[in-house]
């Protein structure tokens, strides 16, 4: 069993995840594209891990899209994505909110039928270590 620590962008919310991840999905559904503002969301899933809020739990809010199972928790101060508990105790942790690198590689791409049209052959683009001049 591993402990992972995480936080929001502004540092108001801090949390700990105790346990292991079952899967790591890159989700290309239209809901994840909208709420991430990107081509996909990168989320870790666990049925057994325990989420402990260490600071700022009163700054966490959750949005559930009506008529769907899509849910997103985030910091009220900075808007950064945070872990959320879904049906049947499923814990979903946005990979980018963890303060420790995850050694687990993504399990799979999901909802690829909704993949953004511009999300193709991205490895062929020029690469920069920072913002280009």
Beta strands, then each sheet from edge to edge (+ up, - down):
strand 1: 3-7
strand 2: 14-18
strand 3: 23-27
strand 4: 41-46
strand 5: 50-55
strand 6: 60-64
strand 7: 71-75
strand 8: 81-82
strand 9: 84-85
strand 10: 91-94
strand 11: 108-110
sheet 1: 1+ 2- 5+
sheet 2: 9+ 10- 4+ 3- 11-
sheet 3: 6+ 7- 8+
end
